[in-house]
Amino acid sequence: MKKLSRRHFVKNTALSATSLSILGMAGCKKTTEKINTDNQPTINKKAGHTVVIAGGGYGGATAAKYLKLLNPAINVILIDRNAEHVSCAMSNEVIFGLRDISEITMPLKKLAEKYGIEFKQAEVTGLDGENKILKTSAGDVAYDKLIVSPGISMDYDTALDFTTERQKEIPHAWIAGAQTLQLKDMVNNINAGDTIIFRTPLALYRCPPGPYERACLFGNEALKKGAKVIVLDPNPQIMSKKPLFEKAFNTLYKDVLTYYPNIEVTGIDYDKKIVKTNQGDFQGTLINFVPDQKAGELAFTLGLVEPGKKWASVDAKSFESTLIKDVYVIGDAIDTATVTEMPKSGTIANATAKVVAENLVRIFAGKEPKVPLVGNTCYSLVSDKEGIWIATLYEYDEAKNKIVTRNGANGIPKEASVENKINGHSWGNNILSDTFM
Ligand SMILES: Cc1cc2nc3c(=O)[nH]c(=O)nc-3n(C[C@H](O)[C@H](O)[C@H](O)COP(=O)(O)OP(=O)(O)OC[C@H]3O[C@@H](n4cnc5c(N)ncnc54)[C@H](O)[C@@H]3O)c2cc1C
């Protein structure tokens, strides 16, 4: 039995007697557990344990599926603002015509029906952590444990005057969906003599090799069409698979692509398409500017980010929020720099979701949680014909209280190959299937 005090009801206006709608009750025939208070409306909750998951991307969808696979008796409620999740992984392939967007568009209802997950399409808007109630545009949801996997949001540099209109003109396409197709159209319209200006984000950002894969695919397009590419990187160097991307820049694209590290963009003349930087001005015909990043807005809304920080604070061993009990944050939104050497990747979101799912099942069963041990495999394209990869194993280090790279357990191939491209395609299909099907 769980008690909600009058104070908590008064504090949360959304919880008035008339508007109270607990999503977990939908379709519930038998209720055995009651959240009761003196003279207060009774919130019924399904029998057994309820895990609510906010965000149905790589982290959230995997957590929902694996919770059900590990213990079908747990009530799992998955909430996302969209009915379908469009995968960011493989979205570069869509932009450059190597996959269709339908191949990376994952219907969440289908996943839910297959595994007995309750799916709600709703905007998550707030949290009453004390009473374990998540607020959404479709009503309030009670939980025993909450998993939040909201992804990233853009940290626009205010000096660059990126108004909403400007954001539409210059898509980042770093959150897949409409902008992926918009950039694809812009790529289709590249002509001979054009100059593509591609600004990569400053670390920490989603998918460390992603910008360099996109740079290569711009290079590939420029070669085909007689255009040029200027890559403006605020980082001091290529941030992932460096020798392999460097080789591609210096061989395949040596005549069409120029890479500038340590770039600071100081202004954009939107009408003339001039990007002003600390290393001079660059004029282009197509600008793809990927802003710096921070945790998904939802992490801030729910109070999971410490003041002055950009990412959600979690305990390195359990992924439980250090700010709100019984709330677990996974995926790109976590403060990776503090708790782990793992990258912000779909594979890591998928792998850590499994760690959290298994540990919640163990905790409900009165067992000790396990210590994280996760792998990351990531393929990238260096052209429309050849691919490369990186593979790393990460484990929890008690002394450092951090998830670190296991000694010697990481590597990249000697060179790009057609075989790597084929394997990468299969890897992509497998992770989509493991996460969303
Ligand atoms: C170009 C590119 C290429 C990439 N390639 C790879 C790759 O090859 N391999 C790899 O492993 N990773 C890759 N990634 C990274 C990968 O896509 C991310 O790391 C992964 O999506 C992170 O998962 P997540 O669950 O944290 O966030 P997401 O997958 O983004 O999921 C977040 C979900 O939360 C929902 N949401 C957010 N706020 C709310 C709210 N308020 N209410 C309701 N719902 C909400 C969103 O709708 C979304 O569905 C790539 C990324 C990009 C941009």
Ligand as a Chemical Component Dictionary entry (heavy atoms), coordinates in Angstrom:
data_LIG
# 
_chem_comp.id                   LIG 
_chem_comp.type                 NON-POLYMER 
_chem_comp.pdbx_formal_charge   0 
_chem_comp.three_letter_code    LIG 
# 
loop_
_chem_comp_atom.comp_id 
_chem_comp_atom.atom_id 
_chem_comp_atom.alt_atom_id 
_chem_comp_atom.type_symbol 
_chem_comp_atom.charge 
_chem_comp_atom.model_Cartn_x 
_chem_comp_atom.model_Cartn_y 
_chem_comp_atom.model_Cartn_z 
_chem_comp_atom.pdbx_ordinal 
LIG C1  C1  C 0 23.627 10.568 -38.158 1  
LIG C2  C2  C 0 23.632 9.603  -37.016 2  
LIG C3  C3  C 0 24.156 8.338  -37.201 3  
LIG C4  C4  C 0 24.179 7.423  -36.149 4  
LIG N1  N1  N 0 24.703 6.183  -36.354 5  
LIG C5  C5  C 0 24.795 5.313  -35.330 6  
LIG C6  C6  C 0 25.365 4.027  -35.535 7  
LIG O1  O1  O 0 25.794 3.676  -36.628 8  
LIG N2  N2  N 0 25.436 3.188  -34.472 9  
LIG C7  C7  C 0 24.965 3.542  -33.245 10 
LIG O2  O2  O 0 25.051 2.716  -32.328 11 
LIG N3  N3  N 0 24.404 4.761  -33.019 12 
LIG C8  C8  C 0 24.313 5.649  -34.024 13 
LIG N4  N4  N 0 23.750 6.881  -33.808 14 
LIG C9  C9  C 0 23.371 7.280  -32.436 15 
LIG C10 C10 C 0 22.021 6.742  -31.979 16 
LIG O3  O3  O 0 21.013 7.057  -32.887 17 
LIG C11 C11 C 0 21.687 7.330  -30.606 18 
LIG O4  O4  O 0 22.783 7.126  -29.766 19 
LIG C12 C12 C 0 20.446 6.662  -30.001 20 
LIG O5  O5  O 0 19.317 7.013  -30.756 21 
LIG C13 C13 C 0 20.257 7.042  -28.536 22 
LIG O6  O6  O 0 19.103 6.441  -28.016 23 
LIG P1  P1  P 0 18.204 7.199  -26.913 24 
LIG O7  O7  O 0 17.218 6.224  -26.446 25 
LIG O8  O8  O 0 19.103 7.868  -25.942 26 
LIG O9  O9  O 0 17.509 8.377  -27.728 27 
LIG P2  P2  P 0 16.540 8.289  -28.994 28 
LIG O10 O10 O 0 16.796 7.042  -29.746 29 
LIG O11 O11 O 0 16.667 9.577  -29.709 30 
LIG O12 O12 O 0 15.085 8.195  -28.355 31 
LIG C14 C14 C 0 14.511 9.241  -27.642 32 
LIG C15 C15 C 0 12.982 9.110  -27.719 33 
LIG O13 O13 O 0 12.397 9.905  -26.704 34 
LIG C16 C16 C 0 11.220 10.502 -27.226 35 
LIG N5  N5  N 0 10.948 11.697 -26.422 36 
LIG C17 C17 C 0 11.799 12.682 -26.104 37 
LIG N6  N6  N 0 11.191 13.597 -25.336 38 
LIG C18 C18 C 0 9.925  13.169 -25.157 39 
LIG C19 C19 C 0 8.807  13.699 -24.428 40 
LIG N7  N7  N 0 8.855  14.857 -23.748 41 
LIG N8  N8  N 0 7.642  12.984 -24.447 42 
LIG C20 C20 C 0 7.546  11.828 -25.147 43 
LIG N9  N9  N 0 8.580  11.304 -25.839 44 
LIG C21 C21 C 0 9.755  11.960 -25.840 45 
LIG C22 C22 C 0 11.568 10.807 -28.680 46 
LIG O14 O14 O 0 10.412 10.942 -29.480 47 
LIG C23 C23 C 0 12.411 9.575  -29.053 48 
LIG O15 O15 O 0 11.612 8.562  -29.647 49 
LIG C24 C24 C 0 23.682 7.809  -34.864 50 
LIG C25 C25 C 0 23.140 9.071  -34.691 51 
LIG C26 C26 C 0 23.120 9.976  -35.752 52 
LIG C27 C27 C 0 22.559 11.350 -35.545 53 
# 
loop_
_chem_comp_bond.comp_id 
_chem_comp_bond.atom_id_1 
_chem_comp_bond.atom_id_2 
_chem_comp_bond.value_order 
_chem_comp_bond.pdbx_ordinal 
LIG C1  C2  SING 1  
LIG C2  C3  SING 2  
LIG C2  C26 DOUB 3  
LIG C3  C4  DOUB 4  
LIG C4  N1  SING 5  
LIG C4  C24 SING 6  
LIG N1  C5  DOUB 7  
LIG C5  C6  SING 8  
LIG C5  C8  SING 9  
LIG C6  O1  DOUB 10 
LIG C6  N2  SING 11 
LIG N2  C7  SING 12 
LIG C7  O2  DOUB 13 
LIG C7  N3  SING 14 
LIG N3  C8  DOUB 15 
LIG C8  N4  SING 16 
LIG N4  C9  SING 17 
LIG N4  C24 SING 18 
LIG C9  C10 SING 19 
LIG C10 O3  SING 20 
LIG C10 C11 SING 21 
LIG C11 O4  SING 22 
LIG C11 C12 SING 23 
LIG C12 O5  SING 24 
LIG C12 C13 SING 25 
LIG C13 O6  SING 26 
LIG O6  P1  SING 27 
LIG P1  O7  DOUB 28 
LIG P1  O8  SING 29 
LIG P1  O9  SING 30 
LIG O9  P2  SING 31 
LIG P2  O10 DOUB 32 
LIG P2  O11 SING 33 
LIG P2  O12 SING 34 
LIG O12 C14 SING 35 
LIG C14 C15 SING 36 
LIG C15 O13 SING 37 
LIG C15 C23 SING 38 
LIG O13 C16 SING 39 
LIG C16 N5  SING 40 
LIG C16 C22 SING 41 
LIG N5  C17 SING 42 
LIG N5  C21 SING 43 
LIG C17 N6  DOUB 44 
LIG N6  C18 SING 45 
LIG C18 C19 SING 46 
LIG C18 C21 DOUB 47 
LIG C19 N7  SING 48 
LIG C19 N8  DOUB 49 
LIG N8  C20 SING 50 
LIG C20 N9  DOUB 51 
LIG N9  C21 SING 52 
LIG C22 O14 SING 53 
LIG C22 C23 SING 54 
LIG C23 O15 SING 55 
LIG C24 C25 DOUB 56 
LIG C25 C26 SING 57 
LIG C26 C27 SING 58 
# 
